[in-house]
Amino acid sequence: MSLSDPLGDLLTRIRNGQRAGKAVIETPASKLRANVLDVLKREGYIRGYETHEVSTGIAAIKVELKYAEGQPAIKRIDRVSKPGRRVYSGIKDLPKVYNGLGISILSTPRGVMSDVEARAANVGGEILARVF
């Protein structure tokens, strides 16, 4: 099966898994997905993730979702830059998500990072997603 937007698929799986109250979801593995999950883990939106091999040459990622008192840690997760419309931002124009309560996930020349890390590193890039 071919996906035109693998990152959008990951975000939808997380969104659907939390709405269904799942503890763990599974998604096909890729470097971009792992980097985005790394940012979500560092910022405290998921418990963790691990990569495992499904069959020869095919890997998958198990994502352990996080809940606080029965409520999902992620209230809202949206894809910003899509295959049909890429959204880029310089460091000066980088928007704050919900007045700094949420994060933006960026793909920068220094790797995938949150907007807080991008401001500290003084780099801009493609805004991949918004999380609150």
All heavy atoms as an XYZ file, in Angstrom:
1006
protein
N       0.841     -1.178      0.000
C       0.000      0.000      0.000
C       0.886      1.241      0.000
O       1.810      1.364      0.781
C      -0.885     -0.010      1.245
C      -1.843      1.135      1.298
S      -2.988      0.952      2.648
C      -2.264      2.044      3.830
N       0.591      2.159     -0.861
C       1.379      3.384     -0.977
C       0.661      4.534     -0.284
O      -0.547      4.710     -0.425
C       1.571      3.711     -2.452
O       2.217      4.946     -2.576
N       1.415      5.283      0.485
C       0.850      6.442      1.168
C       1.427      7.710      0.561
O       2.628      7.792      0.331
C       1.209      6.419      2.660
C       0.554      5.353      3.509
C       1.160      5.363      4.901
C      -0.922      5.593      3.600
N       0.592      8.716      0.332
C       1.113      9.973     -0.181
C       1.608     10.863      0.959
O       2.406     11.757      0.736
C       0.040     10.702     -0.989
O      -1.047     11.040     -0.162
N       1.114     10.621      2.184
C       1.523     11.426      3.333
C       1.743     10.532      4.553
O       0.852     10.369      5.382
C       0.456     12.482      3.624
C       0.871     13.463      4.692
O       2.067     13.508      5.037
O       0.004     14.191      5.192
N       2.933      9.914      4.676
C       3.185      8.997      5.785
C       3.128      9.658      7.157
O       2.669      9.055      8.125
C       4.579      8.451      5.526
C       4.999      8.939      4.206
C       4.039      9.972      3.747
N       3.559     10.910      7.256
C       3.514     11.601      8.541
C       2.073     11.905      8.937
O       1.699     11.768     10.104
C       4.339     12.883      8.499
C       4.462     13.615      9.818
C       5.095     12.717     10.870
C       5.270     14.871      9.652
N       1.250     12.284      7.974
C      -0.171     12.502      8.240
C      -0.836     11.215      8.722
O      -1.707     11.244      9.604
N      -0.410     10.081      8.161
C      -0.924      8.782      8.586
C      -0.553      8.504     10.039
O      -1.395      8.051     10.821
C      -0.361      7.687      7.673
C      -0.783      6.304      8.105
O      -2.003      6.029      8.111
O       0.099      5.498      8.452
N       0.695      8.807     10.433
C       1.130      8.610     11.818
C       0.295      9.455     12.774
O      -0.180      8.964     13.800
C       2.607      8.968     11.974
C       3.122      9.055     13.417
C       3.140      7.684     14.071
C       4.481      9.706     13.467
N       0.110     10.728     12.445
C      -0.651     11.616     13.317
C      -2.100     11.165     13.452
O      -2.684     11.217     14.530
C      -0.583     13.061     12.797
C       0.820     13.664     12.691
C       0.749     15.073     12.142
C       1.559     13.623     14.004
N      -2.683     10.672     12.348
C      -4.055     10.157     12.392
C      -4.146      8.897     13.233
O      -5.103      8.726     13.995
C      -4.565      9.895     10.965
O      -4.537     11.132     10.247
C      -5.977      9.353     10.976
N      -3.148      8.027     13.158
C      -3.144      6.820     13.992
C      -3.061      7.179     15.475
O      -3.729      6.562     16.306
C      -1.976      5.908     13.614
C      -2.179      5.177     12.308
C      -0.933      4.395     11.938
N      -0.997      3.899     10.585
C      -1.026      2.609     10.273
N      -0.993      1.688     11.202
N      -1.072      2.244      9.005
N      -2.245      8.184     15.809
C      -2.155      8.636     17.200
C      -3.492      9.217     17.648
O      -4.005      8.885     18.715
C      -1.018      9.668     17.368
C       0.335      8.988     17.203
C      -1.103     10.354     18.726
C       1.508      9.945     17.162
N      -4.071     10.077     16.826
C      -5.348     10.715     17.142
C      -6.450      9.663     17.348
O      -7.183      9.689     18.348
C      -5.720     11.667     16.002
C      -6.828     12.616     16.296
C      -7.129     13.554     15.118
N      -5.948     14.190     14.549
C      -5.496     13.973     13.311
N      -6.116     13.141     12.493
N      -4.421     14.590     12.867
N      -6.556      8.718     16.414
C      -7.586      7.680     16.506
C      -7.348      6.745     17.686
O      -8.293      6.317     18.352
C      -7.650      6.872     15.208
C      -8.198      7.676     14.056
O      -8.811      8.725     14.245
N      -7.962      7.204     12.849
N      -6.085      6.410     17.937
C      -5.759      5.524     19.055
C      -6.139      6.141     20.390
O      -6.657      5.468     21.277
N      -5.898      7.438     20.547
C      -6.250      8.092     21.807
C      -7.755      8.239     21.958
O      -8.271      8.119     23.053
C      -5.550      9.443     21.921
C      -4.086      9.270     22.215
C      -3.418     10.524     22.707
O      -3.726     11.618     22.268
N      -2.501     10.353     23.629
N      -8.452      8.498     20.867
C      -9.921      8.582     20.952
C     -10.536      7.240     21.316
O     -11.565      7.196     21.989
C     -10.494      9.072     19.627
C     -10.315     10.549     19.432
C     -11.018     11.040     18.214
N     -10.762     12.461     18.031
C     -10.835     13.083     16.873
N     -11.160     12.431     15.793
N     -10.576     14.359     16.798
N      -9.897      6.151     20.881
C     -10.396      4.814     21.186
C      -9.895      4.313     22.534
O     -10.289      3.232     22.976
C      -9.981      3.839     20.093
N      -9.014      5.060     23.189
C      -8.497      4.667     24.492
C      -7.442      3.579     24.440
O      -7.223      2.878     25.429
N      -6.778      3.426     23.311
C      -5.744      2.398     23.176
C      -4.501      2.765     23.977
O      -4.162      3.933     24.116
C      -5.333      2.247     21.705
C      -6.450      1.886     20.772
C      -6.627      0.420     20.743
C      -7.674      0.067     19.691
N      -7.956     -1.321     19.676
N      -3.800      1.768     24.477
C      -2.550      1.993     25.201
C      -1.372      2.030     24.239
O      -0.416      2.771     24.446
C      -2.335      0.900     26.236
N      -1.450      1.221     23.160
C      -0.358      1.107     22.193
C      -0.941      1.117     20.781
O      -1.967      0.494     20.530
C       0.428     -0.202     22.410
C       1.502     -0.376     21.365
C       1.037     -0.236     23.802
N      -0.273      1.831     19.875
C      -0.636      1.766     18.460
C       0.584      1.306     17.681
O       1.711      1.359     18.181
C      -1.118      3.126     17.908
C      -0.029      4.189     18.033
C      -2.398      3.561     18.577
C      -0.207      5.349     17.111
N       0.373      0.870     16.455
C       1.469      0.402     15.622
C       1.405      1.102     14.276
O       0.323      1.315     13.722
C       1.382     -1.109     15.428
C       2.628     -1.701     14.833
C       2.657     -3.218     14.958
O       2.389     -3.732     16.050
O       2.965     -3.856     13.941
N       2.574      1.471     13.756
C       2.669      2.175     12.482
C       3.902      1.685     11.733
O       4.867      1.253     12.368
C       2.731      3.708     12.725
O       2.786      4.373     11.481
C       3.924      4.098     13.551
N       3.898      1.734     10.397
C       5.110      1.369      9.661
C       6.268      2.291     10.032
O       6.061      3.459     10.344
C       4.713      1.565      8.192
C       3.227      1.466      8.187
C       2.772      2.004      9.509
N       7.465      1.757     10.006
C       8.642      2.519     10.453
C       9.240      3.342      9.320
O       9.220      2.941      8.163
C       9.692      1.567     10.989
N       9.738      4.526      9.692
C      10.555      5.354      8.810
C      11.370      6.289      9.691
O      11.057      6.478     10.870
C       9.703      6.152      7.820
O       9.060      7.224      8.460
N      12.422      6.867      9.127
C      13.276      7.757      9.910
C      12.528      9.010     10.331
O      12.674      9.471     11.464
C      14.515      8.143      9.106
C      15.503      7.042      8.946
C      16.715      7.521      8.168
C      17.684      6.381      7.938
N      18.853      6.804      7.171
N      11.712      9.575      9.432
C      10.965     10.790      9.754
C       9.975     10.529     10.889
O       9.868     11.315     11.829
C      10.237     11.329      8.526
C       9.387     12.578      8.757
C      10.268     13.742      9.194
C       8.621     12.939      7.500
N       9.256      9.421     10.812
C       8.306      9.080     11.878
C       9.023      8.911     13.211
O       8.553      9.381     14.245
C       7.548      7.802     11.537
C       6.570      7.971     10.412
C       5.871      6.666     10.118
N       5.085      6.780      8.899
C       4.083      5.987      8.605
N       3.742      5.018      9.420
N       3.417      6.150      7.496
N      10.171      8.244     13.201
C      10.933      8.038     14.433
C      11.417      9.366     15.005
O      11.370      9.580     16.216
C      12.109      7.104     14.171
N      11.840     10.282     14.141
C      12.294     11.589     14.606
C      11.151     12.403     15.201
O      11.319     13.073     16.224
C      12.961     12.368     13.470
C      14.291     11.782     13.062
O      14.942     11.104     13.844
N      14.693     12.030     11.828
N       9.980     12.352     14.580
C       8.808     13.064     15.118
C       8.396     12.456     16.455
O       8.097     13.175     17.417
C       7.640     13.044     14.106
C       6.350     13.520     14.749
C       7.985     13.908     12.900
N       8.420     11.136     16.555
C       8.084     10.471     17.819
C       9.107     10.804     18.899
O       8.763     10.910     20.078
C       7.981      8.957     17.614
C       6.761      8.504     16.810
C       6.873      7.022     16.475
C       5.478      8.793     17.551
N      10.357     10.982     18.499
C      11.401     11.395     19.435
C      11.069     12.760     20.053
O      11.209     12.954     21.258
C      12.744     11.470     18.698
C      13.879     10.895     19.493
O      13.630     10.158     20.457
O      15.030     11.208     19.141
N      10.627     13.692     19.225
C      10.248     15.019     19.716
C       9.041     14.904     20.649
O       9.014     15.519     21.727
C       9.935     15.980     18.543
C       9.333     17.282     19.048
C      11.190     16.260     17.735
N       8.032     14.109     20.266
C       6.845     13.935     21.111
C       7.206     13.322     22.459
O       6.649     13.698     23.491
C       5.801     13.079     20.401
C       5.101     13.720     19.208
C       4.192     12.709     18.518
C       4.311     14.939     19.633
N       8.174     12.409     22.466
C       8.608     11.795     23.725
C       9.363     12.805     24.593
O       9.116     12.897     25.798
C       9.491     10.578     23.443
C       9.899      9.857     24.704
C      10.723      8.637     24.411
C      11.132      7.979     25.717
N      12.016      6.866     25.501
N      10.280     13.561     23.991
C      11.033     14.576     24.732
C      10.117     15.616     25.356
O      10.364     16.095     26.456
C      12.027     15.294     23.805
C      13.340     14.622     23.657
C      14.390     15.545     23.077
N      13.967     16.312     21.927
C      14.201     15.995     20.660
N      14.861     14.893     20.371
N      13.806     16.774     19.675
N       9.050     15.981     24.649
C       8.131     17.013     25.139
C       7.063     16.445     26.073
O       6.261     17.186     26.620
C       7.467     17.732     23.961
C       8.437     18.499     23.091
C       9.062     19.693     23.797
O       8.402     20.294     24.670
O      10.214     20.030     23.470
N       7.013     15.124     26.242
C       6.117     14.505     27.207
C       4.724     14.199     26.699
O       3.800     14.009     27.490
N       4.539     14.102     25.380
C       3.215     13.816     24.828
C       2.944     12.322     24.663
O       1.796     11.909     24.576
C       3.032     14.525     23.487
C       2.856     16.020     23.639
C       3.884     16.899     23.343
C       1.657     16.551     24.091
C       3.725     18.259     23.478
C       1.492     17.910     24.240
C       2.525     18.757     23.932
O       2.354     20.108     24.083
N       4.003     11.500     24.581
C       3.846     10.040     24.542
C       4.795      9.429     25.563
O       5.763     10.047     25.974
C       4.124      9.452     23.132
C       5.563      9.739     22.682
C       3.116      9.944     22.119
C       5.969      9.026     21.407
N       4.486      8.197     25.984
C       5.357      7.509     26.949
C       6.651      7.042     26.295
O       7.712      7.113     26.885
C       4.643      6.316     27.554
C       3.561      6.685     28.514
C       3.166      5.455     29.322
N       1.993      5.719     30.124
C       1.999      6.391     31.258
N       3.122      6.868     31.726
N       0.879      6.588     31.914
N       6.549      6.524     25.094
C       7.730      6.029     24.404
C       7.356      5.292     23.131
O       6.180      5.189     22.785
N       8.365      4.777     22.454
C       8.148      3.996     21.243
C       9.316      3.047     21.057
O      10.395      3.260     21.608
C       7.988      4.903     20.017
C       9.243      5.610     19.601
C      10.052      5.083     18.605
C       9.639      6.798     20.188
C      11.219      5.715     18.223
C      10.800      7.445     19.818
C      11.581      6.894     18.827
O      12.739      7.533     18.455
N       9.075      1.988     20.307
C      10.163      1.059     19.980
C       9.933      0.485     18.593
O       8.797      0.273     18.169
C      10.294     -0.049     21.016
C       9.237     -1.104     20.974
C       9.495     -2.232     21.962
O      10.277     -2.055     22.910
O       8.898     -3.296     21.749
N      11.035      0.260     17.896
C      10.986     -0.284     16.548
C      11.207     -1.796     16.624
O      12.057     -2.260     17.364
C      12.082      0.353     15.678
O      11.936      1.773     15.726
C      11.985     -0.096     14.246
N      10.407     -2.527     15.870
C      10.604     -3.977     15.796
C      10.390     -4.433     14.359
O       9.741     -3.754     13.567
C       9.657     -4.711     16.762
C       8.216     -4.594     16.383
N       7.461     -3.462     16.592
C       7.388     -5.485     15.793
C       6.237     -3.657     16.154
N       6.162     -4.875     15.663
N      10.962     -5.583     14.028
C      10.881     -6.108     12.674
C       9.651     -7.013     12.539
O       9.481     -7.968     13.301
C      12.153     -6.882     12.330
C      12.288     -7.142     10.861
C      13.689     -7.565     10.477
O      14.644     -7.120     11.133
O      13.796     -8.346      9.521
N       8.779     -6.673     11.595
C       7.561     -7.452     11.364
C       7.889     -8.682     10.533
O       7.491     -9.800     10.855
C       6.496     -6.588     10.647
C       5.261     -7.398     10.333
C       6.154     -5.381     11.481
N       8.591     -8.488      9.434
C       9.082     -9.589      8.612
C      10.425     -9.153      8.040
O      10.898     -8.056      8.320
C       8.075     -9.924      7.502
O       7.916     -8.827      6.633
N      11.020     -9.966      7.225
C      12.351     -9.669      6.706
C      12.348     -8.354      5.931
O      11.648     -8.213      4.938
C      12.825    -10.800      5.780
O      12.709    -12.030      6.481
C      14.268    -10.587      5.355
N      13.099     -7.386      6.432
C      13.227     -6.096      5.757
C      12.095     -5.121      6.002
O      12.119     -4.016      5.489
N      11.083     -5.505      6.753
C       9.946     -4.617      7.026
C       9.865     -4.386      8.529
O       9.738     -5.329      9.307
C       8.625     -5.223      6.508
C       8.698     -5.385      4.993
C       7.449     -4.332      6.888
C       7.503     -6.079      4.385
N       9.948     -3.111      8.917
C       9.918     -2.760     10.336
C       8.650     -1.971     10.658
O       8.026     -1.372      9.779
C      11.142     -1.927     10.697
N       8.294     -1.989     11.931
C       7.139     -1.234     12.421
C       7.529     -0.577     13.740
O       8.495     -0.971     14.390
C       5.938     -2.148     12.613
N       6.784      0.443     14.104
C       7.026      1.159     15.351
C       5.803      0.997     16.240
O       4.686      1.232     15.801
C       7.274      2.661     15.103
C       8.477      2.871     14.196
C       7.464      3.399     16.412
C       8.696      4.321     13.781
N       6.040      0.571     17.492
C       4.974      0.525     18.489
C       5.073      1.788     19.330
O       6.118      2.075     19.905
C       5.105     -0.698     19.389
C       4.642     -1.972     18.756
C       4.593     -3.089     19.767
C       4.071     -4.340     19.096
N       4.030     -5.462     20.026
N       3.990      2.548     19.394
C       3.960      3.810     20.127
C       3.097      3.626     21.365
O       1.941      3.194     21.269
C       3.369      4.949     19.263
C       3.378      6.260     20.022
C       4.121      5.071     17.956
N       3.660      3.921     22.531
C       2.928      3.822     23.788
C       2.333      5.196     24.107
O       3.053      6.150     24.381
C       3.869      3.384     24.907
C       3.138      2.953     26.153
C       4.091      2.421     27.215
O       5.262      2.152     26.893
O       3.641      2.309     28.367
N       1.014      5.283     24.027
C       0.323      6.553     24.234
C       0.260      6.905     25.713
O       0.321      6.032     26.576
C      -1.084      6.479     23.643
C      -1.146      6.166     22.150
C      -2.582      6.002     21.710
C      -0.445      7.226     21.337
N       0.121      8.188     25.999
C       0.142      8.673     27.378
C      -1.216      9.271     27.739
O      -1.807     10.010     26.952
C       1.239      9.737     27.506
C       1.465     10.231     28.908
C       2.658     11.175     28.907
C       2.945     11.697     30.285
N       4.112     12.596     30.275
N      -1.670      8.946     28.944
C      -2.934      9.472     29.463
C      -2.688     10.049     30.851
O      -1.858      9.564     31.592
C      -3.990      8.364     29.555
C      -4.356      7.782     28.208
C      -3.676      6.689     27.692
C      -5.381      8.332     27.468
C      -4.005      6.162     26.464
C      -5.727      7.807     26.229
C      -5.029      6.723     25.738
O      -5.366      6.210     24.510
N      -3.432     11.098     31.201
C      -3.366     11.687     32.537
C      -4.773     11.699     33.106
O      -5.647     12.382     32.567
C      -2.796     13.102     32.471
N      -5.003     10.917     34.145
C      -6.312     10.790     34.786
C      -7.400     10.411     33.781
O      -8.498     10.959     33.792
C      -6.673     12.082     35.508
C      -5.701     12.444     36.613
C      -5.991     13.795     37.231
O      -7.023     14.411     36.900
O      -5.161     14.242     38.033
N      -7.073      9.494     32.893
C      -8.033      9.007     31.916
C      -8.170      9.865     30.669
O      -8.832      9.476     29.715
N      -7.558     11.040     30.642
C      -7.619     11.929     29.490
C      -6.325     11.836     28.680
O      -5.243     11.747     29.256
C      -7.819     13.390     29.951
C      -9.131     13.634     30.669
C     -10.330     13.376     29.774
O     -10.336     13.729     28.611
N     -11.335     12.711     30.320
N      -6.417     11.885     27.342
C      -5.203     11.817     26.524
C      -4.283     13.016     26.778
O      -4.754     14.131     27.022
C      -5.729     11.868     25.090
C      -7.172     11.566     25.173
C      -7.630     11.926     26.533
N      -2.974     12.787     26.734
C      -1.996     13.864     26.915
C      -2.041     14.823     25.728
O      -1.786     16.008     25.869
C      -0.599     13.292     27.079
N      -2.380     14.296     24.544
C      -2.489     15.127     23.341
C      -3.951     15.495     23.155
O      -4.789     14.647     22.880
C      -1.958     14.384     22.104
C      -0.490     14.030     22.285
C      -2.164     15.220     20.851
C       0.078     13.151     21.192
N      -4.253     16.759     23.302
C      -5.629     17.228     23.102
C      -5.919     17.452     21.625
O      -7.010     17.227     21.151
C      -5.847     18.524     23.878
C      -5.485     18.432     25.340
C      -6.576     18.940     26.228
C      -6.236     18.890     27.681
N      -5.502     17.759     28.157
N      -4.897     17.933     20.911
C      -5.065     18.220     19.490
C      -3.725     18.020     18.785
O      -2.697     18.469     19.274
C      -5.547     19.655     19.321
C      -5.885     20.004     17.921
C      -6.543     21.346     17.851
N      -6.867     21.583     16.463
C      -7.692     22.493     16.052
N      -8.282     23.276     16.914
N      -7.940     22.643     14.779
N      -3.763     17.354     17.642
C      -2.555     17.151     16.846
C      -2.946     17.322     15.380
O      -3.832     16.644     14.887
C      -1.908     15.781     17.143
C      -0.580     15.628     16.448
C      -2.821     14.636     16.830
C       0.264     14.480     16.970
N      -2.330     18.294     14.715
C      -2.690     18.650     13.342
C      -1.472     18.659     12.443
O      -0.392     19.079     12.858
C      -3.310     20.054     13.287
C      -4.585     20.177     14.082
O      -5.389     19.240     14.043
O      -4.770     21.220     14.738
N      -1.656     18.257     11.214
C      -0.613     18.342     10.188
C      -0.685     19.748      9.601
O      -1.751     20.209      9.227
C      -0.898     17.290      9.113
C       0.117     17.234      8.001
C       1.307     16.414      8.409
N       2.010     15.892      7.251
C       3.156     16.377      6.813
N       3.716     17.391      7.409
N       3.734     15.849      5.762
N       0.436     20.439      9.511
C       0.460     21.799      8.968
C       0.941     21.776      7.525
O       0.234     22.175      6.617
C       1.362     22.731      9.827
C       1.452     24.112      9.209
C       0.823     22.817     11.236
N       2.159     21.300      7.294
C       2.727     21.225      5.959
C       2.305     19.906      5.330
O       2.589     18.839      5.859
C       4.253     21.306      6.063
O       4.824     21.381      4.806
N       1.608     19.992      4.208
C       1.081     18.796      3.552
C       1.779     18.609      2.209
O       2.429     19.533      1.721
C      -0.424     18.954      3.353
C      -1.157     19.108      4.662
C      -2.619     19.354      4.457
C      -3.273     19.532      5.823
N      -4.668     19.860      5.728
N       1.650     17.443      1.580
C       2.317     17.234      0.290
C       1.896     18.251     -0.778
O       2.686     18.622     -1.626
C       1.894     15.827     -0.112
C       1.639     15.144      1.170
C       1.067     16.198      2.075
N       0.681     18.722     -0.733
C       0.215     19.684     -1.728
C       0.510     21.127     -1.378
O       0.409     22.007     -2.228
N       0.861     21.384     -0.139
C       1.131     22.759      0.303
C       2.142     22.727      1.434
O       1.793     22.475      2.586
C      -0.152     23.421      0.791
C       0.073     24.845      1.255
C      -1.261     25.475      1.661
N      -1.017     26.810      2.171
C      -0.943     27.101      3.459
N      -1.112     26.163      4.366
N      -0.727     28.325      3.855
N       3.384     23.018      1.117
C       4.441     23.044      2.128
C       4.422     24.397      2.840
O       4.206     25.430      2.207
C       5.807     22.825      1.489
C       5.935     21.485      0.783
C       5.873     20.350      1.758
N       6.082     19.085      1.070
C       5.939     17.918      1.641
N       5.583     17.825      2.903
N       6.152     16.816      0.974
N       4.634     24.363      4.157
C       4.633     25.582      4.959
C       5.998     25.712      5.629
O       6.396     24.840      6.395
C       3.521     25.540      6.035
C       3.549     26.784      6.891
C       2.159     25.360      5.384
N       6.677     26.822      5.318
C       7.996     27.084      5.887
C       7.930     28.327      6.756
O       7.094     29.201      6.543
C       9.038     27.286      4.782
C       9.219     26.068      3.907
C       8.509     25.926      2.725
C      10.091     25.062      4.279
C       8.660     24.808      1.926
C      10.250     23.940      3.489
C       9.536     23.812      2.312
O       9.689     22.699      1.532
N       8.822     28.413      7.727
C       8.854     29.573      8.596
C      10.287     29.873      9.009
O      11.035     28.965      9.362
C       8.010     29.320      9.844
O       8.091     30.410     10.720
N      10.617     31.167      8.960
C      11.900     31.604      9.485
C      11.797     31.698     11.002
O      10.708     31.630     11.578
N      12.890     31.880     11.662
C      12.904     31.903     13.119
C      12.107     33.088     13.659
O      11.437     32.982     14.685
C      14.358     31.885     13.660
C      14.366     31.652     15.158
C      15.088     33.145     13.325
C      13.876     30.309     15.570
N      12.111     34.211     12.958
C      11.388     35.399     13.432
C       9.878     35.263     13.265
O       9.116     35.875     14.015
C      11.875     36.635     12.695
C      13.303     36.987     13.015
C      13.769     38.184     12.235
C      15.243     38.450     12.541
N      15.788     39.503     11.715
N       9.443     34.475     12.292
C       8.014     34.321     12.003
C       7.405     33.062     12.610
O       6.250     32.748     12.342
C       7.798     34.290     10.480
C       8.348     35.521      9.806
O       8.301     36.597     10.427
O       8.827     35.400      8.660
N       8.163     32.333     13.395
C       7.701     31.065     13.955
C       6.566     31.309     14.949
O       6.750     31.968     15.963
C       8.866     30.357     14.646
C       8.718     28.880     14.937
C       8.457     28.099     13.662
C       9.971     28.363     15.594
N       5.351     30.798     14.652
C       4.217     31.075     15.534
C       4.255     30.238     16.810
O       4.789     29.132     16.823
C       3.013     30.691     14.673
C       3.540     29.645     13.751
C       4.977     30.000     13.494
N       3.681     30.774     17.880
C       3.533     30.024     19.132
C       2.193     29.299     19.093
O       1.194     29.859     18.647
C       3.585     30.955     20.333
C       4.953     31.515     20.586
C       5.038     32.144     21.956
C       6.446     32.647     22.160
N       6.959     32.357     23.463
N       2.166     28.073     19.567
C       0.945     27.275     19.568
C       0.243     27.472     20.903
O       0.816     27.196     21.955
C       1.269     25.779     19.338
C       0.012     24.943     19.364
C       2.016     25.611     18.028
N      -0.978     27.966     20.857
C      -1.774     28.245     22.057
C      -0.977     29.030     23.097
O      -0.891     28.640     24.264
C      -2.318     26.948     22.667
C      -3.393     26.313     21.829
C      -3.104     25.248     20.993
C      -4.702     26.779     21.863
C      -4.074     24.671     20.206
C      -5.678     26.207     21.080
C      -5.365     25.155     20.252
O      -6.335     24.588     19.472
N      -0.378     30.141     22.650
C       0.412     31.020     23.516
C       1.529     30.291     24.264
O       1.811     30.589     25.419
C      -0.476     31.760     24.520
C      -1.002     33.048     23.957
O      -0.492     33.542     22.954
N      -2.015     33.593     24.587
N       2.138     29.312     23.624
C       3.262     28.600     24.217
C       2.873     27.354     24.992
O       3.738     26.652     25.502
N       1.573     27.032     25.078
C       1.154     25.814     25.788
C       1.363     24.566     24.945
O       1.513     23.475     25.478
C      -0.313     25.923     26.211
C      -0.639     27.005     27.234
C      -2.135     27.074     27.472
C       0.090     26.745     28.536
N       1.358     24.719     23.626
C       1.585     23.605     22.723
C       2.921     23.768     22.025
O       3.678     24.696     22.301
N       3.216     22.857     21.102
C       4.469     22.928     20.348
C       4.198     22.777     18.861
O       3.177     22.219     18.455
C       5.485     21.845     20.784
C       4.943     20.442     20.488
C       5.888     21.997     22.216
C       5.992     19.358     20.523
N       5.124     23.280     18.069
C       5.180     22.988     16.646
C       6.353     22.057     16.442
O       7.381     22.186     17.109
C       5.415     24.260     15.834
O       4.310     25.103     15.878
N       6.216     21.116     15.527
C       7.315     20.219     15.185
C       7.855     20.668     13.839
O       7.100     20.774     12.870
C       6.853     18.752     15.144
C       6.306     18.340     16.509
C       7.992     17.847     14.716
C       5.689     16.972     16.547
N       9.152     20.960     13.785
C       9.787     21.488     12.584
C      10.836     20.540     12.041
O      11.507     19.855     12.806
C      10.497     22.812     12.889
C       9.667     24.063     13.002
C       9.061     24.162     14.362
C      10.529     25.247     12.722
N      10.984     20.557     10.732
C      12.084     19.874     10.078
C      13.076     20.962      9.680
O      12.779     21.803      8.836
C      11.595     19.126      8.841
O      12.676     18.560      8.154
N      14.227     20.984     10.307
C      15.222     22.032     10.096
C      16.487     21.427      9.494
O      16.622     20.196      9.435
C      15.587     22.710     11.435
O      16.303     21.780     12.244
C      14.359     23.192     12.177
N      17.434     22.265      9.081
C      18.719     21.716      8.603
C      19.462     20.948      9.692
O      20.325     20.132      9.394
C      19.501     22.969      8.199
C      18.463     23.992      7.901
C      17.323     23.693      8.827
N      19.133     21.182     10.950
C      19.777     20.472     12.068
C      18.954     19.286     12.552
O      19.215     18.743     13.611
C      20.023     21.434     13.217
C      20.993     22.518     12.853
C      21.383     23.307     14.036
N      22.175     24.462     13.637
C      22.494     25.440     14.431
N      22.110     25.429     15.687
N      23.205     26.445     13.992
N      17.926     18.893     11.815
C      17.105     17.747     12.173
C      15.707     18.163     12.604
O      15.354     19.343     12.605
N      14.910     17.182     12.982
C      13.537     17.427     13.431
C      13.579     17.861     14.891
O      14.216     17.212     15.717
C      12.669     16.160     13.256
C      11.271     16.389     13.759
C      12.641     15.740     11.799
N      12.905     18.978     15.199
C      12.906     19.499     16.565
C      11.643     20.282     16.842
O      10.893     20.607     15.918
C      14.147     20.359     16.823
C      14.311     21.537     15.900
S      15.783     22.542     16.206
C      17.099     21.475     15.747
N      11.412     20.567     18.114
C      10.255     21.375     18.502
C      10.557     22.843     18.259
O      11.711     23.229     18.055
C       9.911     21.140     19.977
O      10.901     21.704     20.797
N       9.515     23.680     18.308
C       9.726     25.109     18.076
C      10.591     25.737     19.164
O      11.357     26.658     18.898
C       8.396     25.847     17.939
C       7.504     25.719     19.160
O       7.745     24.842     20.006
O       6.538     26.502     19.265
N      10.512     25.234     20.392
C      11.339     25.755     21.490
C      12.813     25.486     21.200
O      13.667     26.367     21.358
C      10.912     25.111     22.830
C      11.817     25.554     23.953
C       9.464     25.427     23.130
N      13.116     24.257     20.762
C      14.500     23.905     20.427
C      14.993     24.692     19.210
O      16.154     25.086     19.151
C      14.604     22.405     20.154
C      14.300     21.539     21.353
C      14.082     20.086     20.997
O      13.695     19.780     19.856
O      14.291     19.245     21.889
N      14.094     24.932     18.235
C      14.472     25.683     17.038
C      14.788     27.136     17.394
O      15.740     27.711     16.859
C      13.355     25.633     16.011
N      14.023     27.721     18.312
C      14.309     29.087     18.742
C      15.668     29.156     19.461
O      16.431     30.084     19.261
C      13.211     29.606     19.658
C      11.967     30.027     18.920
C      10.964     30.721     19.856
N       9.742     31.013     19.139
C       8.693     30.192     19.071
N       8.721     29.034     19.690
N       7.621     30.529     18.388
N      15.956     28.143     20.273
C      17.229     28.101     20.995
C      18.399     27.912     20.024
O      19.471     28.485     20.221
C      17.221     26.982     22.029
N      18.193     27.117     18.970
C      19.245     26.878     17.981
C      19.274     27.961     16.906
O      20.161     27.963     16.055
C      19.042     25.515     17.329
N      18.275     28.856     16.909
C      18.158     29.967     15.958
C      18.082     29.477     14.511
O      18.768     29.976     13.628
C      19.317     30.952     16.131
C      18.999     32.305     15.528
O      17.829     32.686     15.438
N      20.017     33.027     15.107
N      17.213     28.464     14.270
C      16.987     27.952     12.915
C      15.485     27.876     12.639
O      14.681     27.660     13.533
C      17.612     26.548     12.710
C      19.105     26.611     12.729
C      17.090     25.545     13.693
N      15.135     28.054     11.385
C      13.755     27.898     10.939
C      13.672     26.654     10.075
O      14.642     25.921      9.922
N      12.513     26.413      9.492
C      12.372     25.251      8.626
C      10.924     24.993      8.277
O      10.075     25.868      8.394
N      10.650     23.768      7.867
C       9.300     23.365      7.485
C       8.512     22.988      8.737
O       8.958     22.175      9.532
C       9.368     22.174      6.537
C       8.020     21.698      6.061
C       8.099     20.498      5.138
O       9.213     20.044      4.826
O       7.041     20.006      4.748
N       7.336     23.579      8.892
C       6.484     23.264     10.046
C       5.697     21.999      9.697
O       4.814     22.020      8.843
C       5.520     24.422     10.370
C       6.308     25.694     10.639
C       4.651     24.059     11.563
C       5.441     26.926     10.824
N       6.030     20.886     10.349
C       5.399     19.607     10.042
C       4.042     19.457     10.720
O       3.079     19.044     10.093
C       6.311     18.460     10.483
C       7.678     18.387      9.805
C       8.504     17.275     10.424
C       7.517     18.185      8.311
N       3.976     19.776     12.028
C       2.745     19.540     12.779
C       2.655     20.494     13.974
O       3.657     21.068     14.373
C       2.701     18.101     13.277
N       1.428     20.611     14.490
C       1.157     21.372     15.723
C       0.562     20.410     16.727
O      -0.340     19.640     16.387
C       0.130     22.473     15.449
C       0.685     23.812     15.189
C      -0.398     24.854     15.217
N      -1.601     24.469     14.520
C      -2.004     25.001     13.372
N      -1.313     25.938     12.809
N      -3.121     24.587     12.808
N       1.029     20.490     17.974
C       0.547     19.593     19.032
C       0.148     20.417     20.240
O       0.856     21.336     20.649
C       1.632     18.574     19.448
C       1.086     17.588     20.460
C       2.188     17.852     18.242
N      -1.014     20.078     20.809
C      -1.476     20.733     22.026
C      -2.117     19.715     22.942
O      -2.856     18.874     22.526
C      -2.473     21.845     21.710
C      -3.117     22.427     22.933
C      -2.382     23.187     23.816
C      -4.445     22.199     23.202
C      -2.974     23.722     24.953
C      -5.052     22.735     24.328
C      -4.309     23.496     25.200
